[in-house]
Amino acid sequence: MAKRGVLSVVMNMALLMLGIAIGKGFHDNTHNTQNTNKNMPSLEYGTGSMFDLIAQRYDFVNRALALNMDLSWRRIMVTQLLDSILAASASSAGTTTKNYQPLLCLDLATGTADVSILLAQQAASSSASSTMIQIKGVDPSANMIAVGRDKVKEEGLQNIISLELGDARDLSKFIATDEEGRMDGVTMAFGIRNVPEQERNKVFCEIHQVLKGRKRGKVAILEFSEPTLEEGGLVGYYLARPFIRYIVPWMGAMLSGKPREYLHLQNSIAHFPNAAEFTTFLHSLHCPLDQTTKTDTNDDPQQQQGSFRVDSVTQMNFGSVQLYLATAI
């Protein structure tokens, strides 16, 4: 039995390395024939129009590329976010009693609504049985939203989840005039890297505006990056990293028939900051505050700008997936 187990590991490693070799050949050939450089493709890649092209097979290809682990990553994000929101709400009220006000959550880059659906299901099964929730899902792709609405209807969650077209760079329609109407939580799974680097600060300042103040508003960001030796260890650096670089675009192209779209996926991951860099970015934000979101009227006048405090970074999948949980401050 031990020999059989060792043989299985060796065979799987051999298949993985073969896949990497094939994927590298595809990757190099695609780059050469299309005269691309290390930057992302020059067309509207990462935008709603790109995702419109792959919406119908998006879930299927996603599951295959993530080896069916992507839903578990999203589930961990939802669990951590809801736990953090409920703890902050109880602390703010000075009590541990159940909160009978519905939680308000905004799911950015909702895509086909996986995270929105998990939020609704997790809230319903929460140990705080009185936890009610209302979720707005926003995405720039009409075709992804259409698939998401079908899934929401299939789950019978139309009264809890509403999906609409929108852009994370402009969330003005979701900014409530009163504090209690603001969002308890914002989620974004595998979406922020599709925002141009120079506009990511705008996205997070928009998020800051829609969240509740007084350190109650929470944001959860789930994202890919290429594993480093420090974050992913030997397995992450020598297996997960080449898997992302070579197998992901190859498999994505084969399964979807859209090779350039999945080259964008690989390129966007390669250019996304690692955990330490992204944490520094969140800490260094300077977002405008209005009177409602100020945490204390006696604050130093020089501290009238908002930012985020990163409460935790969870490494998953050998350092190739990070979950950032942060508080608006």
Backbone bond lengths (Angstrom), bond angles and torsions (degrees), N, CA, C in turn:
res aa  C-N    CA-C-N  psi(-1)  N-CA   C-N-CA  omega(-1)  CA-C   N-CA-C  phi
1 M - - - 1.462 - - 1.533 110.77 -
2 A 1.346 115.99 -40.30 1.459 120.02 179.93 1.520 110.39 -63.82
3 K 1.369 115.28 -41.83 1.461 118.95 179.44 1.519 110.71 -63.59
4 R 1.344 115.69 -39.40 1.457 120.10 -179.99 1.530 110.38 -64.20
5 G 1.353 116.64 -39.03 1.459 120.07 178.69 1.516 111.57 -65.08
6 V 1.336 116.41 -42.84 1.462 120.33 178.34 1.520 110.28 -63.32
7 L 1.348 115.97 -41.98 1.464 120.18 179.45 1.523 110.93 -61.70
8 S 1.337 116.25 -39.90 1.462 120.46 179.37 1.520 110.94 -62.49
9 V 1.345 116.47 -43.89 1.462 120.36 178.81 1.520 110.63 -61.99
10 V 1.341 115.94 -44.85 1.465 120.32 -179.53 1.522 110.88 -61.78
11 M 1.348 116.67 -43.24 1.461 120.66 179.66 1.528 110.99 -63.20
12 N 1.340 116.33 -43.65 1.464 119.45 179.13 1.530 111.52 -63.12
13 M 1.336 115.94 -40.18 1.460 119.56 177.88 1.523 110.59 -64.02
14 A 1.337 116.05 -41.00 1.465 119.92 179.68 1.521 110.91 -63.55
15 L 1.346 116.19 -42.77 1.467 119.87 178.85 1.522 111.00 -64.71
16 L 1.335 116.35 -39.21 1.455 119.98 178.92 1.520 110.68 -62.87
17 M 1.338 116.90 -45.86 1.456 119.88 -179.49 1.523 111.29 -66.29
18 L 1.353 117.16 -35.57 1.465 120.41 175.29 1.523 109.76 -62.84
19 G 1.342 115.76 -44.34 1.462 119.57 178.48 1.515 111.56 -61.21
20 I 1.331 116.88 -40.46 1.462 120.33 178.44 1.524 110.61 -63.25
21 A 1.335 116.24 -41.84 1.467 119.76 179.20 1.523 111.29 -63.25
22 I 1.344 116.42 -44.85 1.467 120.36 178.51 1.525 110.08 -63.90
23 G 1.337 115.04 -45.09 1.455 119.35 -179.73 1.516 112.22 -62.78
24 K 1.336 117.18 -36.95 1.461 119.94 178.87 1.521 110.33 -65.17
25 G 1.334 115.70 -39.69 1.458 119.11 177.33 1.513 111.55 -61.95
26 F 1.349 116.35 -43.66 1.470 120.79 177.65 1.519 110.35 -62.47
27 H 1.339 115.46 -45.32 1.469 121.24 -177.69 1.524 110.68 -60.51
28 D 1.341 116.64 -48.87 1.461 120.34 -178.24 1.521 111.20 -65.07
29 N 1.340 116.18 -41.60 1.464 120.16 -179.16 1.528 111.18 -64.66
30 T 1.345 116.21 -42.28 1.462 119.79 -179.48 1.521 111.03 -64.74
31 H 1.318 115.97 -41.55 1.462 119.01 178.98 1.524 110.92 -64.65
32 N 1.337 117.21 -40.66 1.460 120.28 -178.14 1.519 112.21 -67.96
33 T 1.341 116.84 -44.55 1.459 120.10 -175.66 1.515 112.22 -71.60
34 Q 1.325 117.43 -25.17 1.460 119.71 -178.17 1.530 112.54 -102.95
35 N 1.360 115.77 3.29 1.465 120.34 177.67 1.525 112.14 53.30
36 T 1.316 116.21 41.87 1.459 119.42 177.73 1.516 109.43 -90.49
37 N 1.342 115.80 160.18 1.451 120.36 174.73 1.513 108.22 -113.02
38 K 1.318 116.91 -162.12 1.457 119.52 -176.60 1.515 112.56 -74.74
39 N 1.326 117.49 -11.63 1.455 119.71 177.85 1.512 110.66 -78.64
40 M 1.327 115.93 164.49 1.450 120.18 178.60 1.520 109.89 -67.00
41 P 1.349 118.31 154.65 1.461 121.25 178.80 1.520 111.35 -52.07
42 S 1.341 115.08 148.36 1.458 120.27 -171.91 1.518 113.73 -79.12
43 L 1.357 118.30 -14.23 1.452 120.43 178.43 1.527 109.23 -72.99
44 E 1.330 117.00 -173.25 1.469 120.64 -176.02 1.533 110.42 -79.06
45 Y 1.322 115.59 61.26 1.457 119.53 -178.95 1.524 109.77 -84.05
46 G 1.323 115.01 140.78 1.452 120.29 -176.46 1.509 112.77 86.98
47 T 1.329 118.03 -2.19 1.459 121.48 -179.37 1.521 110.01 -99.30
48 G 1.335 115.27 178.14 1.456 119.62 178.99 1.507 112.90 -59.15
49 S 1.344 117.34 -37.01 1.463 119.98 -177.99 1.521 111.79 -64.77
50 M 1.335 117.65 -33.59 1.459 119.77 176.90 1.525 110.72 -67.42
51 F 1.331 116.05 -45.46 1.461 119.21 -178.24 1.523 112.39 -70.87
52 D 1.328 117.44 -23.77 1.466 119.57 173.15 1.523 110.90 -57.57
53 L 1.339 116.84 -34.91 1.462 121.53 -176.04 1.526 112.81 -72.92
54 I 1.321 117.50 -25.62 1.466 120.21 -174.06 1.525 112.90 -115.21
55 A 1.335 117.07 8.18 1.469 120.90 -172.15 1.523 113.32 -60.14
56 Q 1.328 117.74 -43.03 1.463 120.51 -173.03 1.524 112.87 -64.81
57 R 1.321 117.67 -30.73 1.469 121.10 -179.33 1.530 112.00 -109.77
58 Y 1.320 116.19 10.06 1.462 120.54 -173.13 1.526 112.01 -60.22
59 D 1.322 117.68 -50.64 1.467 120.40 -177.70 1.526 111.31 -62.38
60 F 1.321 116.54 -43.75 1.463 120.76 -179.43 1.529 110.80 -61.31
61 V 1.332 116.76 -48.53 1.463 120.46 -178.58 1.526 110.27 -66.48
62 N 1.334 116.96 -40.52 1.464 121.14 178.06 1.521 111.79 -56.39
63 R 1.327 115.84 -48.40 1.466 119.95 -178.83 1.533 110.44 -61.31
64 A 1.323 115.96 -40.65 1.463 119.69 -178.87 1.525 111.30 -66.89
65 L 1.321 117.51 -46.33 1.463 121.03 -177.67 1.523 111.98 -66.41
66 A 1.332 116.60 -33.58 1.470 120.97 -179.18 1.524 111.81 -92.32
67 L 1.338 116.55 8.99 1.467 121.61 -179.17 1.527 110.70 53.88
68 N 1.343 114.89 36.10 1.467 123.84 176.52 1.532 113.53 66.59
69 M 1.329 116.44 20.71 1.466 119.93 -179.10 1.521 112.83 -99.19
70 D 1.348 118.18 -9.31 1.463 120.08 -171.55 1.521 112.95 -64.91
71 L 1.332 117.38 -34.63 1.467 118.88 178.46 1.525 111.36 -66.27
72 S 1.331 117.08 -34.83 1.470 119.40 178.61 1.529 110.18 -68.07
73 W 1.332 117.93 -35.80 1.470 120.00 176.45 1.525 110.13 -64.02
74 R 1.324 115.92 -44.35 1.464 119.86 179.19 1.531 110.84 -63.91
75 R 1.327 116.22 -37.55 1.466 120.07 -179.38 1.531 110.32 -64.89
76 I 1.321 117.08 -40.21 1.466 120.80 176.91 1.526 109.95 -62.21
77 M 1.326 117.17 -41.77 1.460 120.79 178.47 1.520 111.32 -60.50
78 V 1.317 116.11 -47.01 1.464 121.13 -178.42 1.527 110.61 -62.98
79 T 1.318 116.97 -43.17 1.465 121.12 179.68 1.525 111.05 -61.09
80 Q 1.329 116.40 -48.79 1.468 119.84 -179.11 1.526 111.33 -63.23
81 L 1.329 116.71 -40.98 1.462 119.53 -179.20 1.518 111.47 -64.17
82 L 1.329 117.31 -49.92 1.466 120.18 -178.06 1.525 111.46 -62.77
83 D 1.323 117.15 -41.95 1.468 120.18 177.50 1.529 110.63 -59.73
84 S 1.329 116.29 -42.08 1.459 120.85 -178.65 1.526 111.57 -67.87
85 I 1.336 116.61 -41.11 1.467 120.68 178.95 1.522 110.81 -63.13
86 L 1.334 116.65 -46.81 1.463 120.58 -177.90 1.525 111.18 -64.69
87 A 1.339 116.67 -38.67 1.465 120.05 178.41 1.524 110.67 -65.83
88 A 1.335 117.12 -42.28 1.468 120.82 179.48 1.518 111.14 -66.40
89 S 1.325 116.40 -38.39 1.461 120.58 179.97 1.521 110.85 -65.35
90 A 1.336 116.86 -43.58 1.461 120.97 178.97 1.522 111.03 -65.39
91 S 1.328 116.23 -40.69 1.461 120.55 179.88 1.525 111.21 -65.14
92 S 1.331 115.93 -40.64 1.467 120.46 -179.99 1.521 111.55 -64.34
93 A 1.343 115.51 -36.80 1.462 119.91 -179.22 1.521 111.98 -81.45
94 G 1.342 116.35 -9.75 1.453 120.37 -179.30 1.508 112.64 71.13
95 T 1.333 115.96 26.70 1.457 120.13 -177.93 1.507 109.55 -152.65
96 T 1.303 116.70 159.96 1.457 121.00 176.11 1.516 111.32 -104.18
97 T 1.331 116.75 12.01 1.462 118.94 179.41 1.511 110.20 -69.63
98 K 1.325 115.56 160.83 1.453 120.91 -176.18 1.525 110.95 -68.91
99 N 1.326 113.89 146.88 1.457 120.45 -179.59 1.524 109.59 -93.77
100 Y 1.344 116.57 118.73 1.460 120.09 -178.04 1.527 112.08 -94.42
101 Q 1.330 117.45 -1.11 1.453 120.53 173.38 1.528 108.45 -81.31
102 P 1.317 118.89 136.32 1.469 119.03 178.77 1.523 111.03 -65.66
103 L 1.320 115.68 139.76 1.455 120.19 173.87 1.524 108.57 -74.49
104 L 1.319 116.02 144.23 1.462 121.69 178.81 1.522 108.28 -115.24
105 C 1.329 116.21 121.73 1.462 120.62 -178.47 1.521 111.04 -128.13
106 L 1.317 114.93 143.83 1.457 122.52 177.74 1.520 107.80 -117.35
107 D 1.329 116.44 121.47 1.464 121.94 -179.14 1.524 108.81 -105.83
108 L 1.336 115.98 102.08 1.460 121.25 -178.98 1.523 110.65 -84.62
109 A 1.334 116.04 151.09 1.466 121.63 -174.20 1.523 108.90 51.63
110 T 1.328 115.57 44.89 1.468 120.72 -174.14 1.516 112.88 -62.74
111 G 1.333 117.47 -25.07 1.460 120.36 178.15 1.511 112.02 59.28
112 T 1.320 116.14 -120.19 1.467 121.01 179.28 1.524 111.95 -93.64
113 A 1.319 116.48 19.66 1.477 124.12 167.95 1.523 115.05 74.51
114 D 1.317 118.77 20.54 1.467 119.97 178.09 1.527 111.80 -56.00
115 V 1.339 116.85 -48.62 1.466 120.19 -176.23 1.522 110.95 -68.73
116 S 1.329 117.14 -41.58 1.470 120.18 178.81 1.525 110.86 -58.53
117 I 1.321 116.33 -43.90 1.468 120.83 179.96 1.524 110.54 -64.96
118 L 1.332 117.19 -43.14 1.463 120.27 178.67 1.525 111.47 -64.05
119 L 1.332 117.35 -38.14 1.467 120.33 176.78 1.520 111.01 -59.57
120 A 1.327 116.31 -46.13 1.466 120.36 -179.36 1.523 111.09 -64.36
121 Q 1.322 116.78 -43.86 1.464 120.83 -178.44 1.521 111.40 -67.78
122 Q 1.330 116.47 -41.82 1.469 120.13 -178.52 1.521 111.08 -67.39
123 A 1.329 117.05 -39.80 1.465 120.01 178.47 1.519 110.47 -63.64
124 A 1.332 116.88 -39.03 1.465 120.92 -179.64 1.519 111.84 -66.18
125 S 1.338 116.60 -31.83 1.465 120.02 -177.83 1.521 112.41 -98.83
126 S 1.342 116.63 8.57 1.457 121.10 -177.55 1.520 111.03 -62.91
127 S 1.350 114.77 150.74 1.469 119.55 176.28 1.525 110.23 -63.16
128 A 1.351 115.16 -26.49 1.465 118.75 171.95 1.520 106.41 -83.48
129 S 1.327 115.73 85.58 1.465 121.08 -169.03 1.521 113.16 -60.72
130 S 1.337 116.78 -17.90 1.459 119.59 -179.65 1.527 112.31 -86.45
131 T 1.343 116.62 -0.24 1.452 119.72 -177.16 1.523 110.89 -64.47
132 M 1.325 115.46 115.00 1.458 121.52 174.01 1.519 107.62 -107.14
133 I 1.318 116.16 155.68 1.455 119.08 -175.71 1.514 110.21 -148.01
134 Q 1.312 115.68 145.22 1.458 123.29 171.05 1.526 107.13 -125.93
135 I 1.327 115.97 131.42 1.462 120.99 -172.93 1.519 110.04 -125.39
136 K 1.318 114.87 132.13 1.463 121.01 171.08 1.522 107.90 -111.85
137 G 1.322 116.33 123.22 1.453 121.34 176.43 1.518 110.15 -104.37
138 V 1.331 116.05 133.90 1.465 121.32 -175.40 1.522 109.39 -127.99
139 D 1.323 116.43 136.01 1.461 121.08 179.17 1.527 109.11 -153.95
140 P 1.345 118.07 147.42 1.468 119.89 179.19 1.522 114.37 -82.85
141 S 1.337 118.18 -3.08 1.467 121.41 -178.04 1.520 111.13 -103.90
142 A 1.322 116.74 117.07 1.467 121.29 179.41 1.521 111.30 -64.29
143 N 1.327 117.42 -37.53 1.463 120.02 -178.09 1.528 111.92 -70.83
144 M 1.329 116.72 -36.25 1.466 119.55 176.15 1.526 109.91 -66.14
145 I 1.334 116.76 -42.49 1.464 120.96 177.87 1.525 110.41 -59.86
146 A 1.328 117.41 -40.34 1.469 121.01 -179.55 1.523 110.88 -62.15
147 V 1.337 117.01 -43.25 1.468 120.57 176.80 1.524 109.57 -64.10
148 G 1.324 116.87 -42.43 1.464 121.36 179.75 1.515 112.47 -61.42
149 R 1.326 117.09 -41.34 1.468 120.08 179.61 1.523 111.31 -63.64
150 D 1.319 116.94 -37.56 1.468 119.95 176.75 1.525 110.37 -62.54
151 K 1.338 117.18 -40.91 1.461 121.16 179.95 1.526 111.38 -67.87
152 V 1.333 116.23 -40.84 1.471 120.47 178.27 1.525 110.14 -62.12
153 K 1.323 116.69 -43.24 1.465 121.00 178.97 1.522 110.90 -64.14
154 E 1.322 116.38 -41.01 1.468 120.85 179.32 1.524 111.35 -61.69
155 E 1.341 116.65 -33.94 1.469 121.21 179.22 1.527 112.21 -85.05
156 G 1.335 117.61 -4.84 1.463 121.19 -179.52 1.513 113.57 69.03
157 L 1.333 117.01 34.93 1.467 121.22 -174.35 1.528 112.86 -112.79
158 Q 1.338 117.21 21.70 1.473 120.38 -176.07 1.525 112.86 -62.11
159 N 1.338 117.64 -27.59 1.468 120.33 -179.15 1.527 112.77 -82.11
160 I 1.327 116.09 -9.16 1.463 121.06 -178.00 1.523 111.56 -109.33
161 I 1.325 116.27 -36.13 1.467 121.79 -175.58 1.520 110.24 -114.48
162 S 1.315 116.42 128.93 1.467 121.02 170.72 1.525 108.04 -122.55
163 L 1.323 116.08 133.99 1.461 121.87 -178.16 1.522 109.66 -113.91
164 E 1.323 115.76 140.64 1.459 118.91 178.53 1.520 111.03 -153.03
165 L 1.336 114.34 157.99 1.456 120.51 176.10 1.522 109.95 -67.87
166 G 1.316 116.17 141.07 1.451 119.58 178.05 1.514 110.88 -178.14
167 D 1.311 115.67 169.36 1.461 123.19 -177.24 1.522 108.58 -125.88
168 A 1.321 116.61 129.86 1.470 120.74 -178.21 1.521 112.54 -62.67
169 R 1.319 117.54 -16.01 1.464 120.41 179.15 1.525 112.80 -80.98
170 D 1.323 116.48 -8.15 1.465 120.48 177.66 1.524 108.97 -143.52
171 L 1.326 115.78 97.06 1.463 121.79 -178.09 1.526 111.24 -110.52
172 S 1.324 116.70 24.21 1.465 120.49 -174.46 1.524 112.58 -57.95
173 K 1.325 117.93 -33.21 1.466 120.10 -178.29 1.525 112.54 -69.44
174 F 1.338 116.55 -14.99 1.465 120.16 -178.18 1.528 112.64 -102.17
175 I 1.330 117.65 3.66 1.466 120.77 179.39 1.521 108.79 -86.10
176 A 1.313 116.42 110.44 1.468 121.05 -179.47 1.524 109.86 -77.99
177 T 1.320 115.46 152.05 1.467 120.09 -179.84 1.522 112.15 -79.23
178 D 1.330 117.03 -20.60 1.465 119.83 178.61 1.519 109.63 -116.49
179 E 1.314 114.80 152.24 1.464 121.69 -175.55 1.518 112.74 -57.73
180 E 1.322 118.02 -44.89 1.462 120.68 -175.55 1.528 112.61 -70.47
181 G 1.325 116.71 -16.31 1.456 119.58 177.72 1.512 113.41 -87.09
182 R 1.329 115.96 -2.16 1.461 119.70 -179.29 1.529 110.97 -83.23
183 M 1.324 114.63 167.88 1.460 120.88 -173.67 1.528 111.49 -75.87
184 D 1.331 114.26 138.12 1.467 119.46 172.36 1.522 110.71 -77.39
185 G 1.321 115.94 -34.52 1.457 119.66 -176.75 1.513 112.46 -148.89
186 V 1.324 114.85 150.08 1.463 122.39 174.73 1.520 107.87 -128.46
187 T 1.319 116.02 134.77 1.463 121.07 176.68 1.521 109.73 -119.10
188 M 1.319 115.05 152.54 1.464 120.94 173.60 1.521 107.45 -153.26
189 A 1.313 116.61 109.01 1.463 121.77 -177.68 1.524 109.69 -106.46
190 F 1.306 115.42 117.37 1.466 122.76 174.83 1.527 111.99 55.39
191 G 1.337 115.52 40.92 1.454 119.65 -179.17 1.514 114.73 -123.89
192 I 1.334 117.58 -31.30 1.462 119.10 -171.60 1.522 111.89 -67.51
193 R 1.318 118.75 -28.47 1.465 118.65 -179.80 1.532 111.92 -70.73
194 N 1.351 117.50 -16.60 1.461 120.51 176.53 1.525 112.47 -81.04
195 V 1.320 116.66 -8.79 1.466 121.28 175.35 1.527 107.52 -86.00
196 P 1.339 118.62 130.70 1.469 119.79 177.64 1.522 111.33 -51.57
197 E 1.319 115.91 140.19 1.467 121.07 -174.14 1.522 112.65 -52.48
198 Q 1.333 116.86 -39.99 1.461 120.33 -176.37 1.524 112.73 -71.82
199 E 1.342 117.65 -9.47 1.465 120.40 -179.34 1.530 113.29 -111.23
200 R 1.324 117.26 1.86 1.469 119.23 -178.30 1.523 111.60 -67.56
201 N 1.329 117.13 -34.11 1.469 118.04 177.61 1.522 110.71 -62.97
202 K 1.322 117.90 -35.66 1.464 121.41 177.71 1.524 110.32 -63.61
203 V 1.337 116.82 -42.35 1.463 120.53 178.86 1.524 110.30 -58.38
204 F 1.330 117.17 -47.10 1.464 119.26 -176.36 1.520 112.40 -72.50
205 C 1.315 117.57 -29.10 1.466 118.60 174.35 1.524 110.67 -71.02
206 E 1.338 117.39 -33.40 1.456 120.40 173.15 1.531 110.17 -64.89
207 I 1.330 116.46 -43.06 1.468 120.91 177.12 1.527 109.86 -59.97
208 H 1.330 116.33 -43.53 1.465 120.69 -179.85 1.525 110.74 -58.34
209 Q 1.332 116.84 -38.59 1.462 121.29 -178.57 1.528 112.54 -67.54
210 V 1.337 117.69 -34.51 1.469 119.10 -176.03 1.525 112.49 -84.08
211 L 1.338 117.57 -16.63 1.465 120.68 -176.86 1.525 112.29 -81.82
212 K 1.319 114.89 153.10 1.458 120.70 171.75 1.525 109.82 -60.25
213 G 1.322 115.98 149.14 1.456 121.02 178.16 1.517 111.48 -90.97
214 R 1.325 115.40 -160.93 1.466 122.84 178.66 1.531 112.17 54.18
215 K 1.314 114.96 37.23 1.470 123.39 175.56 1.524 112.94 61.37
216 R 1.336 116.51 26.32 1.468 119.60 177.88 1.522 112.25 -99.36
217 G 1.332 118.01 -23.36 1.457 120.88 -176.32 1.519 111.67 -79.47
218 K 1.328 116.22 130.71 1.463 121.63 -176.68 1.527 110.39 -119.60
219 V 1.315 115.90 147.51 1.463 120.98 175.15 1.524 108.55 -131.24
220 A 1.331 115.39 138.09 1.463 121.62 177.52 1.526 108.31 -123.06
221 I 1.317 115.90 123.93 1.460 122.43 -179.18 1.524 108.40 -118.12
222 L 1.320 116.28 123.94 1.461 122.32 176.43 1.522 107.07 -111.74
223 E 1.332 116.45 126.14 1.461 117.72 -174.77 1.525 112.00 -153.31
224 F 1.325 114.53 155.52 1.459 122.27 174.11 1.525 110.41 -87.15
225 S 1.328 115.61 153.23 1.461 121.71 162.49 1.523 106.77 -154.67
226 E 1.320 116.22 162.20 1.460 118.73 178.06 1.527 108.99 -72.88
227 P 1.334 118.04 128.64 1.465 120.38 -177.05 1.526 111.92 -63.35
228 T 1.316 115.31 139.38 1.458 121.23 170.17 1.526 107.86 -98.14
229 L 1.322 116.40 166.86 1.465 119.68 176.97 1.520 110.74 -60.46
230 E 1.336 116.57 -38.84 1.464 120.87 -178.28 1.522 111.34 -66.86
231 E 1.346 117.62 -42.57 1.459 121.59 -174.91 1.525 112.71 -84.07
232 G 1.328 116.78 -35.26 1.460 119.77 -172.65 1.510 115.49 -111.79
233 G 1.342 116.77 -8.16 1.449 119.24 -177.34 1.522 111.31 67.77
234 L 1.318 116.02 -168.20 1.462 120.82 -177.37 1.522 112.07 -64.51
235 V 1.347 116.15 -41.36 1.466 119.58 -179.47 1.525 110.35 -64.03
236 G 1.327 116.12 -44.48 1.459 119.50 -179.94 1.516 112.43 -63.58
237 Y 1.323 116.10 -45.42 1.460 120.03 -174.24 1.523 112.13 -73.39
238 Y 1.333 117.03 -41.09 1.466 119.49 -173.04 1.527 114.25 -97.12
239 L 1.336 118.10 -12.97 1.466 119.87 177.45 1.527 112.38 -120.15
240 A 1.354 117.21 -53.98 1.469 118.92 -177.79 1.527 111.50 -65.36
241 R 1.316 116.92 -39.25 1.472 120.38 -179.23 1.529 111.93 -61.98
242 P 1.362 119.74 -52.34 1.473 118.65 176.54 1.523 113.09 -65.75
243 F 1.346 117.43 -28.21 1.469 119.78 175.49 1.530 109.68 -59.47
244 I 1.339 116.49 -46.39 1.463 120.84 179.24 1.524 110.91 -65.65
245 R 1.326 116.50 -41.28 1.464 119.94 -175.06 1.523 112.74 -70.37
246 Y 1.328 117.06 -37.16 1.459 118.73 -169.09 1.528 114.35 -117.99
247 I 1.337 117.03 -44.83 1.461 118.61 -176.58 1.523 111.39 -74.66
248 V 1.336 117.48 -40.23 1.468 120.32 -177.58 1.530 112.47 -57.38
249 P 1.351 119.87 -52.65 1.472 117.43 179.19 1.517 113.25 -66.14
250 W 1.325 117.18 -33.90 1.471 120.63 179.09 1.521 110.81 -66.58
251 M 1.347 116.24 -52.21 1.467 119.60 179.17 1.522 111.48 -62.68
252 G 1.338 115.95 -42.27 1.462 119.37 179.46 1.509 111.88 -59.09
253 A 1.334 116.23 -42.47 1.465 120.54 179.18 1.522 111.12 -65.35
254 M 1.328 116.32 -43.69 1.466 119.87 -178.11 1.532 111.50 -65.68
255 L 1.320 117.08 -41.44 1.465 120.71 -174.73 1.522 113.02 -80.72
256 S 1.326 116.55 -28.16 1.469 119.26 -175.59 1.517 113.80 -105.86
257 G 1.333 116.29 -21.62 1.458 119.54 -174.23 1.519 112.68 75.42
258 K 1.334 117.68 13.83 1.468 122.42 -177.62 1.535 109.31 -125.03
259 P 1.342 118.28 77.80 1.467 119.91 -173.25 1.521 114.66 -62.93
260 R 1.331 118.28 -40.79 1.469 118.81 -176.52 1.522 112.07 -68.55
261 E 1.329 116.41 -31.83 1.463 119.56 178.44 1.529 110.61 -63.68
262 Y 1.335 116.72 -36.94 1.463 118.80 -178.36 1.527 112.35 -87.78
263 L 1.336 117.50 -16.43 1.458 118.78 165.64 1.524 109.65 -67.79
264 H 1.337 115.86 -36.91 1.470 119.28 175.39 1.526 110.56 -59.35
265 L 1.334 117.04 -41.90 1.464 120.60 179.57 1.518 110.33 -57.25
266 Q 1.330 116.36 -49.58 1.462 120.20 -179.77 1.528 111.23 -63.59
267 N 1.329 116.48 -43.96 1.466 120.41 -179.04 1.525 111.77 -63.27
268 S 1.325 115.89 -42.13 1.464 119.18 -177.75 1.524 111.13 -66.71
269 I 1.327 116.82 -34.67 1.468 120.28 176.15 1.526 110.19 -67.18
270 A 1.333 116.21 -43.43 1.465 120.64 -178.39 1.522 111.95 -61.15
271 H 1.336 116.99 -31.70 1.458 120.68 -176.26 1.531 113.15 -95.22
272 F 1.334 117.81 -1.02 1.460 119.29 -178.48 1.524 109.75 -83.29
273 P 1.336 118.14 141.57 1.468 120.50 -177.61 1.525 112.97 -64.94
274 N 1.329 115.02 155.11 1.461 119.15 176.09 1.527 109.59 -76.57
275 A 1.325 115.99 179.70 1.469 120.33 -172.70 1.526 112.36 -60.73
276 A 1.325 117.09 -43.47 1.468 119.97 -178.89 1.523 110.91 -64.51
277 E 1.323 116.84 -42.04 1.467 120.94 -179.15 1.526 111.58 -67.11
278 F 1.326 116.53 -41.36 1.461 119.37 -178.00 1.529 110.79 -70.70
279 T 1.321 116.65 -36.20 1.469 120.41 176.27 1.525 110.53 -62.41
280 T 1.324 116.62 -43.96 1.466 120.85 177.01 1.523 111.02 -60.52
281 F 1.326 116.33 -41.02 1.467 120.96 178.09 1.528 110.94 -58.82
282 L 1.327 117.59 -46.88 1.465 120.82 -179.11 1.524 111.45 -64.12
283 H 1.329 116.16 -40.91 1.464 120.12 -179.76 1.527 111.99 -66.64
284 S 1.322 117.08 -29.17 1.470 120.71 -172.50 1.523 113.66 -91.48
285 L 1.326 117.91 1.99 1.461 120.47 -179.20 1.526 111.38 -66.28
286 H 1.321 116.02 147.03 1.464 122.48 175.64 1.522 107.60 -129.30
287 C 1.321 115.61 94.38 1.464 121.35 -176.04 1.529 110.07 -104.38
288 P 1.329 117.67 142.65 1.470 119.87 178.55 1.520 111.43 -65.03
289 L 1.317 115.95 141.36 1.462 121.93 177.65 1.518 109.71 -112.79
290 D 1.329 116.70 141.75 1.461 119.04 169.58 1.530 108.45 -100.21
291 Q 1.315 117.48 175.79 1.466 121.51 -174.85 1.523 111.64 -61.47
292 T 1.347 116.66 -31.43 1.466 120.25 -177.35 1.513 112.16 -68.30
293 T 1.353 115.90 -37.32 1.452 118.78 -173.63 1.517 113.74 -89.70
294 K 1.336 118.60 -5.46 1.457 119.90 178.19 1.520 109.41 -65.96
295 T 1.308 115.37 134.43 1.458 119.46 -173.94 1.523 113.00 -76.95
296 D 1.320 116.49 -23.58 1.466 119.28 -175.35 1.526 108.22 -160.19
297 T 1.313 116.87 125.80 1.467 120.07 -178.21 1.520 111.64 -66.99
298 N 1.341 117.67 -14.39 1.458 120.14 178.98 1.523 112.17 -96.49
299 D 1.321 117.19 9.33 1.459 120.21 178.85 1.524 110.76 -59.65
300 D 1.315 115.30 153.16 1.459 121.31 173.36 1.526 108.98 -54.89
301 P 1.347 118.74 129.39 1.467 120.91 -179.13 1.519 113.28 -56.36
302 Q 1.343 115.93 -25.32 1.455 118.95 179.54 1.527 111.77 -75.80
303 Q 1.313 116.44 -10.60 1.461 120.25 -177.58 1.526 111.05 -104.37
304 Q 1.319 116.61 44.73 1.455 120.25 -178.58 1.523 111.78 -100.57
305 Q 1.317 116.00 33.72 1.455 121.52 175.12 1.517 109.00 -126.44
306 G 1.322 115.22 144.64 1.451 120.04 -177.16 1.517 112.87 -94.58
307 S 1.314 114.98 157.41 1.458 121.10 178.06 1.526 107.70 -152.93
308 F 1.311 116.17 -164.80 1.462 121.15 177.62 1.521 109.70 -130.09
309 R 1.313 115.35 139.13 1.460 121.59 171.86 1.523 107.30 -101.29
310 V 1.315 116.74 117.41 1.463 120.31 179.10 1.524 108.14 -77.91
311 D 1.319 116.11 114.36 1.462 121.31 -176.82 1.523 112.22 -83.83
312 S 1.324 116.74 -32.29 1.461 119.58 179.77 1.519 110.12 -161.23
313 V 1.328 114.86 151.22 1.467 122.34 171.58 1.520 106.57 -126.90
314 T 1.316 116.37 118.24 1.463 121.50 -179.71 1.519 109.03 -103.99
315 Q 1.330 115.76 120.80 1.463 121.04 178.23 1.527 109.41 -89.20
316 M 1.325 115.50 133.33 1.464 120.70 178.71 1.523 109.95 -134.71
317 N 1.324 114.71 160.41 1.464 121.54 174.85 1.531 112.08 53.37
318 F 1.337 115.25 50.93 1.464 122.46 176.23 1.530 112.59 56.71
319 G 1.326 115.60 41.01 1.456 120.15 174.30 1.508 115.60 81.49
320 S 1.335 118.03 8.69 1.472 119.76 179.30 1.524 112.33 -95.55
321 V 1.339 117.59 -10.98 1.464 122.14 178.66 1.527 108.19 -130.66
322 Q 1.336 115.75 130.77 1.461 120.40 177.72 1.526 110.09 -122.63
323 L 1.314 115.15 140.25 1.459 122.03 173.19 1.524 107.84 -113.75
324 Y 1.322 116.08 117.82 1.463 122.64 178.68 1.525 108.51 -104.47
325 L 1.314 116.18 123.61 1.461 121.79 174.76 1.523 107.42 -113.32
326 A 1.334 116.13 122.16 1.463 119.70 -173.50 1.519 111.07 -136.59
327 T 1.324 114.99 158.27 1.462 123.19 178.33 1.519 109.27 -114.44
328 A 1.330 116.07 135.48 1.463 120.28 174.71 1.525 109.01 -73.09
329 I 1.321 117.37 126.54 1.466 121.70 -178.64 1.523 109.74 -127.61
